[in-house]
Amino acid sequence: PRAAEAARQPGAVCALVGEVPQLGGWDPKKAWKFKQKKIEEGAILWEGSFTEAKVPVGQQFKYCILHEASNTYVWEEAGPMHSWPLFDEIQDFEAGAPPPGHGGHGGHG
């Protein structure tokens, strides 16, 4: 997969890109960026929190790998668009459970 290979390049960041300004208006350079957390069994894990972003529920978005120094990016592979979840649908994937006090059953990633 091209995006997975691009993510392993030095200086790569994972961006969450959508139509609304909070997600960059489909411009990866203006999009919200995740921080690389660790590499585990050959996979890169990214992390981030949208505590301040007010993104409308149902807003469509995609992920891309961005190399800001070379001004290049690679969109995630083919598949459906993601939709911004309700707060109670958000899940901490590393912990494998929704945040305490929330009854969500899934998330997006």
Biopython code that builds the backbone (N, CA, C, O; Angstrom):
import numpy as np
from Bio.PDB.StructureBuilder import StructureBuilder

atoms = [
    (1, "PRO", "N", (0.819, -1.207, 0.000)),
    (1, "PRO", "CA", (0.000, 0.000, 0.000)),
    (1, "PRO", "C", (0.858, 1.264, 0.000)),
    (1, "PRO", "O", (1.782, 1.402, 0.802)),
    (2, "ARG", "N", (0.545, 2.166, -0.893)),
    (2, "ARG", "CA", (1.346, 3.382, -1.041)),
    (2, "ARG", "C", (1.363, 4.239, 0.213)),
    (2, "ARG", "O", (2.421, 4.736, 0.598)),
    (3, "ALA", "N", (0.222, 4.424, 0.859)),
    (3, "ALA", "CA", (0.173, 5.273, 2.053)),
    (3, "ALA", "C", (1.009, 4.676, 3.182)),
    (3, "ALA", "O", (1.704, 5.405, 3.889)),
    (4, "ALA", "N", (0.948, 3.370, 3.354)),
    (4, "ALA", "CA", (1.730, 2.720, 4.408)),
    (4, "ALA", "C", (3.223, 2.899, 4.157)),
    (4, "ALA", "O", (3.986, 3.128, 5.096)),
    (5, "GLU", "N", (3.642, 2.796, 2.906)),
    (5, "GLU", "CA", (5.055, 2.997, 2.562)),
    (5, "GLU", "C", (5.451, 4.454, 2.783)),
    (5, "GLU", "O", (6.528, 4.726, 3.315)),
    (6, "ALA", "N", (4.602, 5.382, 2.385)),
    (6, "ALA", "CA", (4.898, 6.806, 2.550)),
    (6, "ALA", "C", (5.023, 7.175, 4.022)),
    (6, "ALA", "O", (5.825, 8.039, 4.377)),
    (7, "ALA", "N", (4.241, 6.533, 4.876)),
    (7, "ALA", "CA", (4.267, 6.841, 6.307)),
    (7, "ALA", "C", (5.592, 6.481, 6.960)),
    (7, "ALA", "O", (5.933, 7.025, 8.010)),
    (8, "ARG", "N", (6.333, 5.578, 6.356)),
    (8, "ARG", "CA", (7.618, 5.150, 6.923)),
    (8, "ARG", "C", (8.768, 6.087, 6.550)),
    (8, "ARG", "O", (9.875, 5.935, 7.067)),
    (9, "GLN", "N", (8.527, 7.036, 5.675)),
    (9, "GLN", "CA", (9.574, 7.963, 5.240)),
    (9, "GLN", "C", (9.847, 8.993, 6.339)),
    (9, "GLN", "O", (8.919, 9.430, 7.020)),
    (10, "PRO", "N", (11.104, 9.380, 6.517)),
    (10, "PRO", "CA", (11.431, 10.406, 7.517)),
    (10, "PRO", "C", (10.650, 11.695, 7.254)),
    (10, "PRO", "O", (10.549, 12.142, 6.112)),
    (11, "GLY", "N", (10.113, 12.277, 8.292)),
    (11, "GLY", "CA", (9.378, 13.534, 8.181)),
    (11, "GLY", "C", (7.910, 13.384, 7.817)),
    (11, "GLY", "O", (7.218, 14.389, 7.648)),
    (12, "ALA", "N", (7.417, 12.162, 7.693)),
    (12, "ALA", "CA", (6.018, 11.948, 7.334)),
    (12, "ALA", "C", (5.102, 12.239, 8.518)),
    (12, "ALA", "O", (5.442, 11.961, 9.667)),
    (13, "VAL", "N", (3.929, 12.807, 8.215)),
    (13, "VAL", "CA", (2.887, 12.990, 9.220)),
    (13, "VAL", "C", (1.577, 12.473, 8.638)),
    (13, "VAL", "O", (1.373, 12.492, 7.424)),
    (14, "CYS", "N", (0.708, 12.017, 9.504)),
    (14, "CYS", "CA", (-0.618, 11.568, 9.097)),
    (14, "CYS", "C", (-1.577, 12.728, 9.324)),
    (14, "CYS", "O", (-1.649, 13.287, 10.418)),
    (15, "ALA", "N", (-2.318, 13.083, 8.263)),
    (15, "ALA", "CA", (-3.252, 14.206, 8.346)),
    (15, "ALA", "C", (-4.675, 13.707, 8.169)),
    (15, "ALA", "O", (-4.925, 12.776, 7.404)),
    (16, "LEU", "N", (-5.593, 14.322, 8.870)),
    (16, "LEU", "CA", (-7.021, 14.037, 8.757)),
    (16, "LEU", "C", (-7.615, 15.212, 7.984)),
    (16, "LEU", "O", (-7.614, 16.340, 8.477)),
    (17, "VAL", "N", (-8.120, 14.956, 6.777)),
    (17, "VAL", "CA", (-8.501, 16.009, 5.849)),
    (17, "VAL", "C", (-9.982, 15.905, 5.496)),
    (17, "VAL", "O", (-10.474, 14.830, 5.154)),
    (18, "GLY", "N", (-10.682, 17.028, 5.581)),
    (18, "GLY", "CA", (-12.093, 17.062, 5.226)),
    (18, "GLY", "C", (-12.476, 18.416, 4.645)),
    (18, "GLY", "O", (-11.627, 19.286, 4.451)),
    (19, "GLU", "N", (-13.757, 18.580, 4.374)),
    (19, "GLU", "CA", (-14.233, 19.801, 3.724)),
    (19, "GLU", "C", (-14.220, 21.025, 4.637)),
    (19, "GLU", "O", (-13.889, 22.124, 4.192)),
    (20, "VAL", "N", (-14.579, 20.844, 5.912)),
    (20, "VAL", "CA", (-14.697, 21.993, 6.807)),
    (20, "VAL", "C", (-13.313, 22.576, 7.132)),
    (20, "VAL", "O", (-12.314, 21.859, 7.081)),
    (21, "PRO", "N", (-13.253, 23.872, 7.465)),
    (21, "PRO", "CA", (-11.962, 24.509, 7.762)),
    (21, "PRO", "C", (-11.168, 23.811, 8.880)),
    (21, "PRO", "O", (-9.938, 23.776, 8.828)),
    (22, "GLN", "N", (-11.858, 23.257, 9.886)),
    (22, "GLN", "CA", (-11.167, 22.571, 10.985)),
    (22, "GLN", "C", (-10.361, 21.375, 10.472)),
    (22, "GLN", "O", (-9.409, 20.942, 11.123)),
    (23, "LEU", "N", (-10.742, 20.840, 9.303)),
    (23, "LEU", "CA", (-10.049, 19.694, 8.711)),
    (23, "LEU", "C", (-9.301, 20.080, 7.439)),
    (23, "LEU", "O", (-8.950, 19.214, 6.637)),
    (24, "GLY", "N", (-9.058, 21.372, 7.251)),
    (24, "GLY", "CA", (-8.205, 21.829, 6.178)),
    (24, "GLY", "C", (-8.861, 22.169, 4.861)),
    (24, "GLY", "O", (-8.162, 22.567, 3.929)),
    (25, "GLY", "N", (-10.185, 22.031, 4.736)),
    (25, "GLY", "CA", (-10.847, 22.341, 3.474)),
    (25, "GLY", "C", (-10.297, 21.521, 2.313)),
    (25, "GLY", "O", (-10.120, 22.046, 1.214)),
    (26, "TRP", "N", (-10.029, 20.260, 2.543)),
    (26, "TRP", "CA", (-9.454, 19.306, 1.580)),
    (26, "TRP", "C", (-8.022, 19.646, 1.180)),
    (26, "TRP", "O", (-7.527, 19.132, 0.177)),
    (27, "ASP", "N", (-7.351, 20.498, 1.943)),
    (27, "ASP", "CA", (-5.941, 20.817, 1.695)),
    (27, "ASP", "C", (-5.110, 20.145, 2.786)),
    (27, "ASP", "O", (-5.144, 20.579, 3.938)),
    (28, "PRO", "N", (-4.360, 19.085, 2.440)),
    (28, "PRO", "CA", (-3.593, 18.357, 3.462)),
    (28, "PRO", "C", (-2.634, 19.235, 4.262)),
    (28, "PRO", "O", (-2.376, 18.950, 5.431)),
    (29, "LYS", "N", (-2.101, 20.294, 3.657)),
    (29, "LYS", "CA", (-1.167, 21.166, 4.380)),
    (29, "LYS", "C", (-1.860, 21.949, 5.494)),
    (29, "LYS", "O", (-1.217, 22.358, 6.461)),
    (30, "LYS", "N", (-3.173, 22.157, 5.357)),
    (30, "LYS", "CA", (-3.932, 22.899, 6.368)),
    (30, "LYS", "C", (-4.689, 21.978, 7.316)),
    (30, "LYS", "O", (-5.325, 22.442, 8.263)),
    (31, "ALA", "N", (-4.622, 20.688, 7.066)),
    (31, "ALA", "CA", (-5.394, 19.705, 7.832)),
    (31, "ALA", "C", (-4.815, 19.493, 9.225)),
    (31, "ALA", "O", (-3.701, 19.916, 9.534)),
    (32, "TRP", "N", (-5.613, 18.823, 10.055)),
    (32, "TRP", "CA", (-5.175, 18.472, 11.406)),
    (32, "TRP", "C", (-4.197, 17.313, 11.308)),
    (32, "TRP", "O", (-4.450, 16.346, 10.589)),
    (33, "LYS", "N", (-3.076, 17.401, 12.029)),
    (33, "LYS", "CA", (-2.044, 16.369, 11.952)),
    (33, "LYS", "C", (-1.941, 15.553, 13.238)),
    (33, "LYS", "O", (-2.021, 16.082, 14.347)),
    (34, "PHE", "N", (-1.762, 14.260, 13.049)),
    (34, "PHE", "CA", (-1.501, 13.352, 14.165)),
    (34, "PHE", "C", (-0.014, 13.363, 14.470)),
    (34, "PHE", "O", (0.804, 13.726, 13.625)),
    (35, "LYS", "N", (0.325, 12.963, 15.684)),
    (35, "LYS", "CA", (1.718, 12.780, 16.077)),
    (35, "LYS", "C", (2.040, 11.297, 16.014)),
    (35, "LYS", "O", (1.222, 10.454, 16.383)),
    (36, "GLN", "N", (3.244, 10.988, 15.543)),
    (36, "GLN", "CA", (3.662, 9.597, 15.505)),
    (36, "GLN", "C", (3.955, 9.155, 16.928)),
    (36, "GLN", "O", (4.759, 9.767, 17.631)),
    (37, "LYS", "N", (3.291, 8.083, 17.343)),
    (37, "LYS", "CA", (3.450, 7.610, 18.718)),
    (37, "LYS", "C", (4.549, 6.569, 18.810)),
    (37, "LYS", "O", (5.476, 6.703, 19.609)),
    (38, "LYS", "N", (4.444, 5.534, 17.994)),
    (38, "LYS", "CA", (5.456, 4.481, 18.034)),
    (38, "LYS", "C", (5.301, 3.582, 16.814)),
    (38, "LYS", "O", (4.293, 3.615, 16.109)),
    (39, "ILE", "N", (6.325, 2.787, 16.596)),
    (39, "ILE", "CA", (6.273, 1.778, 15.552)),
    (39, "ILE", "C", (6.222, 0.433, 16.263)),
    (39, "ILE", "O", (7.080, 0.114, 17.086)),
    (40, "GLU", "N", (5.217, -0.334, 15.934)),
    (40, "GLU", "CA", (4.985, -1.611, 16.611)),
    (40, "GLU", "C", (4.755, -2.689, 15.570)),
    (40, "GLU", "O", (3.812, -2.604, 14.782)),
    (41, "GLU", "N", (5.604, -3.697, 15.560)),
    (41, "GLU", "CA", (5.498, -4.810, 14.614)),
    (41, "GLU", "C", (5.388, -4.317, 13.178)),
    (41, "GLU", "O", (4.584, -4.832, 12.401)),
    (42, "GLY", "N", (6.195, -3.318, 12.823)),
    (42, "GLY", "CA", (6.216, -2.797, 11.471)),
    (42, "GLY", "C", (5.120, -1.793, 11.141)),
    (42, "GLY", "O", (5.135, -1.206, 10.059)),
    (43, "ALA", "N", (4.168, -1.582, 12.047)),
    (43, "ALA", "CA", (3.079, -0.628, 11.816)),
    (43, "ALA", "C", (3.334, 0.645, 12.615)),
    (43, "ALA", "O", (3.816, 0.593, 13.746)),
    (44, "ILE", "N", (3.010, 1.774, 12.024)),
    (44, "ILE", "CA", (3.165, 3.045, 12.710)),
    (44, "ILE", "C", (1.846, 3.391, 13.379)),
    (44, "ILE", "O", (0.789, 3.345, 12.749)),
    (45, "LEU", "N", (1.911, 3.733, 14.646)),
    (45, "LEU", "CA", (0.724, 4.161, 15.384)),
    (45, "LEU", "C", (0.774, 5.678, 15.538)),
    (45, "LEU", "O", (1.787, 6.241, 15.953)),
    (46, "TRP", "N", (-0.335, 6.327, 15.198)),
    (46, "TRP", "CA", (-0.444, 7.771, 15.283)),
    (46, "TRP", "C", (-1.430, 8.106, 16.387)),
    (46, "TRP", "O", (-2.332, 7.318, 16.673)),
    (47, "GLU", "N", (-1.267, 9.271, 17.012)),
    (47, "GLU", "CA", (-2.211, 9.663, 18.053)),
    (47, "GLU", "C", (-2.535, 11.142, 17.950)),
    (47, "GLU", "O", (-1.774, 11.939, 17.402)),
    (48, "GLY", "N", (-3.707, 11.481, 18.505)),
    (48, "GLY", "CA", (-4.115, 12.868, 18.524)),
    (48, "GLY", "C", (-5.449, 13.007, 19.225)),
    (48, "GLY", "O", (-6.138, 12.020, 19.484)),
    (49, "SER", "N", (-5.804, 14.237, 19.527)),
    (49, "SER", "CA", (-7.058, 14.515, 20.208)),
    (49, "SER", "C", (-7.699, 15.749, 19.595)),
    (49, "SER", "O", (-7.023, 16.737, 19.308)),
    (50, "PHE", "N", (-8.997, 15.684, 19.401)),
    (50, "PHE", "CA", (-9.737, 16.800, 18.821)),
    (50, "PHE", "C", (-10.577, 17.493, 19.887)),
    (50, "PHE", "O", (-11.741, 17.806, 19.635)),
    (51, "THR", "N", (-10.038, 17.734, 21.036)),
    (51, "THR", "CA", (-10.809, 18.314, 22.124)),
    (51, "THR", "C", (-11.295, 19.722, 21.807)),
    (51, "THR", "O", (-12.320, 20.145, 22.342)),
    (52, "GLU", "N", (-10.593, 20.457, 20.954)),
    (52, "GLU", "CA", (-10.961, 21.837, 20.668)),
    (52, "GLU", "C", (-11.704, 21.985, 19.346)),
    (52, "GLU", "O", (-12.372, 22.995, 19.123)),
    (53, "ALA", "N", (-11.599, 20.999, 18.473)),
    (53, "ALA", "CA", (-12.219, 21.111, 17.148)),
    (53, "ALA", "C", (-13.725, 20.875, 17.235)),
    (53, "ALA", "O", (-14.184, 19.936, 17.886)),
    (54, "LYS", "N", (-14.466, 21.721, 16.583)),
    (54, "LYS", "CA", (-15.918, 21.565, 16.504)),
    (54, "LYS", "C", (-16.237, 21.130, 15.078)),
    (54, "LYS", "O", (-16.459, 21.961, 14.198)),
    (55, "VAL", "N", (-16.258, 19.819, 14.863)),
    (55, "VAL", "CA", (-16.519, 19.269, 13.547)),
    (55, "VAL", "C", (-17.945, 18.742, 13.527)),
    (55, "VAL", "O", (-18.331, 17.995, 14.426)),
    (56, "PRO", "N", (-18.741, 19.111, 12.521)),
    (56, "PRO", "CA", (-20.132, 18.642, 12.461)),
    (56, "PRO", "C", (-20.219, 17.122, 12.355)),
    (56, "PRO", "O", (-19.472, 16.496, 11.604)),
    (57, "VAL", "N", (-21.137, 16.542, 13.115)),
    (57, "VAL", "CA", (-21.377, 15.096, 13.052)),
    (57, "VAL", "C", (-21.740, 14.739, 11.614)),
    (57, "VAL", "O", (-22.525, 15.437, 10.972)),
    (58, "GLY", "N", (-21.165, 13.651, 11.118)),
    (58, "GLY", "CA", (-21.441, 13.196, 9.760)),
    (58, "GLY", "C", (-20.523, 13.787, 8.716)),
    (58, "GLY", "O", (-20.571, 13.374, 7.557)),
    (59, "GLN", "N", (-19.676, 14.756, 9.093)),
    (59, "GLN", "CA", (-18.732, 15.365, 8.147)),
    (59, "GLN", "C", (-17.830, 14.280, 7.571)),
    (59, "GLN", "O", (-17.288, 13.470, 8.322)),
    (60, "GLN", "N", (-17.662, 14.249, 6.265)),
    (60, "GLN", "CA", (-16.818, 13.243, 5.626)),
    (60, "GLN", "C", (-15.354, 13.680, 5.665)),
    (60, "GLN", "O", (-15.036, 14.866, 5.586)),
    (61, "PHE", "N", (-14.468, 12.676, 5.792)),
    (61, "PHE", "CA", (-13.040, 12.954, 5.818)),
    (61, "PHE", "C", (-12.264, 11.758, 5.315)),
    (61, "PHE", "O", (-12.794, 10.652, 5.208)),
    (62, "LYS", "N", (-11.003, 11.994, 5.008)),
    (62, "LYS", "CA", (-10.050, 10.965, 4.598)),
    (62, "LYS", "C", (-8.742, 11.226, 5.334)),
    (62, "LYS", "O", (-8.519, 12.311, 5.870)),
    (63, "TYR", "N", (-7.883, 10.212, 5.349)),
    (63, "TYR", "CA", (-6.543, 10.351, 5.905)),
    (63, "TYR", "C", (-5.553, 10.477, 4.749)),
    (63, "TYR", "O", (-5.784, 9.941, 3.665)),
    (64, "CYS", "N", (-4.468, 11.177, 4.983)),
    (64, "CYS", "CA", (-3.386, 11.178, 4.005)),
    (64, "CYS", "C", (-2.065, 11.286, 4.749)),
    (64, "CYS", "O", (-2.005, 11.760, 5.884)),
    (65, "ILE", "N", (-1.012, 10.837, 4.087)),
    (65, "ILE", "CA", (0.340, 10.951, 4.615)),
    (65, "ILE", "C", (0.976, 12.135, 3.910)),
    (65, "ILE", "O", (1.011, 12.197, 2.681)),
    (66, "LEU", "N", (1.474, 13.068, 4.695)),
    (66, "LEU", "CA", (1.997, 14.330, 4.180)),
    (66, "LEU", "C", (3.478, 14.435, 4.494)),
    (66, "LEU", "O", (3.909, 14.143, 5.609)),
    (67, "HIS", "N", (4.259, 14.858, 3.496)),
    (67, "HIS", "CA", (5.674, 15.211, 3.672)),
    (67, "HIS", "C", (5.761, 16.706, 3.422)),
    (67, "HIS", "O", (5.847, 17.148, 2.276)),
    (68, "GLU", "N", (5.739, 17.477, 4.488)),
    (68, "GLU", "CA", (5.703, 18.932, 4.347)),
    (68, "GLU", "C", (6.953, 19.487, 3.670)),
    (68, "GLU", "O", (6.861, 20.445, 2.901)),
    (69, "ALA", "N", (8.119, 18.900, 3.943)),
    (69, "ALA", "CA", (9.364, 19.420, 3.369)),
    (69, "ALA", "C", (9.372, 19.315, 1.845)),
    (69, "ALA", "O", (9.871, 20.213, 1.167)),
    (70, "SER", "N", (8.827, 18.238, 1.306)),
    (70, "SER", "CA", (8.818, 18.063, -0.154)),
    (70, "SER", "C", (7.488, 18.472, -0.780)),
    (70, "SER", "O", (7.330, 18.406, -1.999)),
    (71, "ASN", "N", (6.529, 18.895, 0.050)),
    (71, "ASN", "CA", (5.212, 19.322, -0.414)),
    (71, "ASN", "C", (4.502, 18.215, -1.216)),
    (71, "ASN", "O", (3.880, 18.477, -2.246)),
    (72, "THR", "N", (4.612, 16.977, -0.720)),
    (72, "THR", "CA", (3.937, 15.854, -1.367)),
    (72, "THR", "C", (3.038, 15.152, -0.365)),
    (72, "THR", "O", (3.268, 15.220, 0.842)),
    (73, "TYR", "N", (2.010, 14.476, -0.870)),
    (73, "TYR", "CA", (1.118, 13.720, -0.003)),
    (73, "TYR", "C", (0.537, 12.533, -0.754)),
    (73, "TYR", "O", (0.449, 12.532, -1.982)),
    (74, "VAL", "N", (0.143, 11.524, 0.014)),
    (74, "VAL", "CA", (-0.456, 10.312, -0.520)),
    (74, "VAL", "C", (-1.751, 10.068, 0.250)),
    (74, "VAL", "O", (-1.736, 9.945, 1.475)),
    (75, "TRP", "N", (-2.867, 9.998, -0.467)),
    (75, "TRP", "CA", (-4.161, 9.718, 0.169)),
    (75, "TRP", "C", (-4.242, 8.258, 0.558)),
    (75, "TRP", "O", (-3.591, 7.410, -0.051)),
    (76, "GLU", "N", (-5.047, 7.959, 1.582)),
    (76, "GLU", "CA", (-5.256, 6.569, 1.968)),
    (76, "GLU", "C", (-5.809, 5.810, 0.763)),
    (76, "GLU", "O", (-6.398, 6.389, -0.150)),
    (77, "GLU", "N", (-5.601, 4.510, 0.793)),
    (77, "GLU", "CA", (-6.027, 3.690, -0.325)),
    (77, "GLU", "C", (-7.535, 3.737, -0.514)),
    (77, "GLU", "O", (-8.268, 4.246, 0.334)),
    (78, "ALA", "N", (-7.982, 3.197, -1.641)),
    (78, "ALA", "CA", (-9.408, 3.211, -1.998)),
    (78, "ALA", "C", (-10.273, 2.687, -0.858)),
    (78, "ALA", "O", (-9.865, 1.820, -0.086)),
    (79, "GLY", "N", (-11.443, 3.227, -0.781)),
    (79, "GLY", "CA", (-12.395, 2.823, 0.247)),
    (79, "GLY", "C", (-13.386, 3.938, 0.452)),
    (79, "GLY", "O", (-13.227, 5.027, -0.100)),
    (80, "PRO", "N", (-14.400, 3.680, 1.234)),
    (80, "PRO", "CA", (-15.416, 4.716, 1.456)),
    (80, "PRO", "C", (-14.865, 5.867, 2.291)),
    (80, "PRO", "O", (-13.881, 5.715, 3.015)),
    (81, "MET", "N", (-15.509, 7.000, 2.178)),
    (81, "MET", "CA", (-15.175, 8.143, 3.019)),
    (81, "MET", "C", (-15.527, 7.788, 4.461)),
    (81, "MET", "O", (-16.423, 6.983, 4.714)),
    (82, "HIS", "N", (-14.814, 8.395, 5.397)),
    (82, "HIS", "CA", (-15.141, 8.242, 6.808)),
    (82, "HIS", "C", (-16.123, 9.349, 7.182)),
    (82, "HIS", "O", (-16.134, 10.403, 6.545)),
    (83, "SER", "N", (-16.944, 9.124, 8.201)),
    (83, "SER", "CA", (-17.877, 10.137, 8.691)),
    (83, "SER", "C", (-17.562, 10.471, 10.132)),
    (83, "SER", "O", (-17.309, 9.582, 10.945)),
    (84, "TRP", "N", (-17.578, 11.778, 10.452)),
    (84, "TRP", "CA", (-17.273, 12.224, 11.812)),
    (84, "TRP", "C", (-18.310, 11.650, 12.768)),
    (84, "TRP", "O", (-19.509, 11.795, 12.530)),
    (85, "PRO", "N", (-17.869, 10.997, 13.854)),
    (85, "PRO", "CA", (-18.798, 10.327, 14.774)),
    (85, "PRO", "C", (-19.419, 11.260, 15.810)),
    (85, "PRO", "O", (-18.956, 12.379, 16.030)),
    (86, "LEU", "N", (-20.468, 10.766, 16.431)),
    (86, "LEU", "CA", (-20.985, 11.393, 17.642)),
    (86, "LEU", "C", (-19.960, 11.157, 18.732)),
    (86, "LEU", "O", (-19.209, 10.185, 18.658)),
    (87, "PHE", "N", (-19.902, 12.013, 19.742)),
    (87, "PHE", "CA", (-18.908, 11.846, 20.798)),
    (87, "PHE", "C", (-18.991, 10.468, 21.444)),
    (87, "PHE", "O", (-17.958, 9.863, 21.731)),
    (88, "ASP", "N", (-20.200, 9.959, 21.677)),
    (88, "ASP", "CA", (-20.306, 8.676, 22.374)),
    (88, "ASP", "C", (-19.983, 7.485, 21.481)),
    (88, "ASP", "O", (-20.060, 6.344, 21.935)),
    (89, "GLU", "N", (-19.622, 7.725, 20.211)),
    (89, "GLU", "CA", (-19.187, 6.645, 19.324)),
    (89, "GLU", "C", (-17.665, 6.538, 19.265)),
    (89, "GLU", "O", (-17.133, 5.598, 18.673)),
    (90, "ILE", "N", (-16.965, 7.492, 19.872)),
    (90, "ILE", "CA", (-15.514, 7.515, 19.802)),
    (90, "ILE", "C", (-14.945, 6.475, 20.749)),
    (90, "ILE", "O", (-15.412, 6.307, 21.875)),
    (91, "GLN", "N", (-13.916, 5.775, 20.259)),
    (91, "GLN", "CA", (-13.309, 4.706, 21.042)),
    (91, "GLN", "C", (-11.806, 4.908, 21.102)),
    (91, "GLN", "O", (-11.186, 5.337, 20.130)),
    (92, "ASP", "N", (-11.229, 4.595, 22.249)),
    (92, "ASP", "CA", (-9.786, 4.579, 22.403)),
    (92, "ASP", "C", (-9.328, 3.219, 21.904)),
    (92, "ASP", "O", (-9.453, 2.221, 22.614)),
    (93, "PHE", "N", (-8.796, 3.171, 20.686)),
    (93, "PHE", "CA", (-8.453, 1.898, 20.073)),
    (93, "PHE", "C", (-7.328, 1.182, 20.800)),
    (93, "PHE", "O", (-7.299, -0.048, 20.834)),
    (94, "GLU", "N", (-6.414, 1.922, 21.375)),
    (94, "GLU", "CA", (-5.319, 1.279, 22.086)),
    (94, "GLU", "C", (-5.823, 0.573, 23.331)),
    (94, "GLU", "O", (-5.373, -0.527, 23.651)),
    (95, "ALA", "N", (-6.754, 1.200, 24.033)),
    (95, "ALA", "CA", (-7.316, 0.592, 25.231)),
    (95, "ALA", "C", (-8.373, -0.445, 24.875)),
    (95, "ALA", "O", (-8.668, -1.337, 25.670)),
    (96, "GLY", "N", (-8.943, -0.325, 23.669)),
    (96, "GLY", "CA", (-9.939, -1.296, 23.238)),
    (96, "GLY", "C", (-11.317, -1.056, 23.827)),
    (96, "GLY", "O", (-12.183, -1.928, 23.746)),
    (97, "ALA", "N", (-11.534, 0.103, 24.414)),
    (97, "ALA", "CA", (-12.829, 0.382, 25.034)),
    (97, "ALA", "C", (-13.147, 1.858, 24.900)),
    (97, "ALA", "O", (-12.243, 2.677, 24.736)),
    (98, "PRO", "N", (-14.435, 2.208, 24.970)),
    (98, "PRO", "CA", (-14.787, 3.630, 24.919)),
    (98, "PRO", "C", (-14.267, 4.356, 26.156)),
    (98, "PRO", "O", (-13.987, 3.718, 27.171)),
    (99, "PRO", "N", (-14.131, 5.687, 26.087)),
    (99, "PRO", "CA", (-13.698, 6.432, 27.256)),
    (99, "PRO", "C", (-14.647, 6.186, 28.423)),
    (99, "PRO", "O", (-15.829, 5.925, 28.198)),
    (100, "PRO", "N", (-14.162, 6.262, 29.670)),
    (100, "PRO", "CA", (-15.010, 6.031, 30.815)),
    (100, "PRO", "C", (-16.252, 6.928, 30.787)),
    (100, "PRO", "O", (-16.161, 8.119, 30.487)),
    (101, "GLY", "N", (-17.402, 6.346, 31.099)),
    (101, "GLY", "CA", (-18.636, 7.101, 31.140)),
    (101, "GLY", "C", (-19.318, 7.233, 29.797)),
    (101, "GLY", "O", (-20.346, 7.903, 29.696)),
    (102, "HIS", "N", (-18.772, 6.611, 28.757)),
    (102, "HIS", "CA", (-19.365, 6.704, 27.422)),
    (102, "HIS", "C", (-19.643, 5.315, 26.905)),
    (102, "HIS", "O", (-18.815, 4.416, 27.047)),
    (103, "GLY", "N", (-20.798, 5.135, 26.308)),
    (103, "GLY", "CA", (-21.234, 3.814, 25.895)),
    (103, "GLY", "C", (-21.043, 3.503, 24.429)),
    (103, "GLY", "O", (-21.785, 2.686, 23.884)),
    (104, "GLY", "N", (-20.067, 4.128, 23.757)),
    (104, "GLY", "CA", (-19.884, 3.898, 22.330)),
    (104, "GLY", "C", (-19.443, 2.485, 22.006)),
    (104, "GLY", "O", (-18.887, 1.782, 22.849)),
    (105, "HIS", "N", (-19.697, 2.084, 20.778)),
    (105, "HIS", "CA", (-19.346, 0.727, 20.351)),
    (105, "HIS", "C", (-18.385, 0.720, 19.187)),
    (105, "HIS", "O", (-18.092, -0.358, 18.669)),
    (106, "GLY", "N", (-17.887, 1.827, 18.751)),
    (106, "GLY", "CA", (-16.988, 1.822, 17.598)),
    (106, "GLY", "C", (-16.361, 3.164, 17.437)),
    (106, "GLY", "O", (-16.480, 4.037, 18.296)),
    (107, "GLY", "N", (-15.694, 3.321, 16.332)),
    (107, "GLY", "CA", (-15.032, 4.566, 16.049)),
    (107, "GLY", "C", (-14.579, 4.567, 14.618)),
    (107, "GLY", "O", (-15.023, 3.755, 13.807)),
    (108, "HIS", "N", (-13.705, 5.469, 14.318)),
    (108, "HIS", "CA", (-13.203, 5.589, 12.950)),
    (108, "HIS", "C", (-11.705, 5.637, 13.012)),
    (108, "HIS", "O", (-11.140, 6.179, 13.961)),
    (109, "GLY", "N", (-11.051, 5.083, 12.025)),
    (109, "GLY", "CA", (-9.600, 5.128, 12.023)),
    (109, "GLY", "C", (-9.023, 4.707, 10.746)),
    (109, "GLY", "O", (-7.801, 4.693, 10.596)),
]
sb = StructureBuilder()
sb.init_structure("model")
sb.init_model(0)
sb.init_chain("A")
sb.init_seg("    ")
for serial, (resi, resn, name, xyz) in enumerate(atoms, 1):
    if name == "N":
        sb.init_residue(resn, " ", resi, " ")
    sb.init_atom(name, np.array(xyz, "f"), 0.0, 1.0, " ", f" {name:<3s}", serial, name[0])
structure = sb.get_structure()
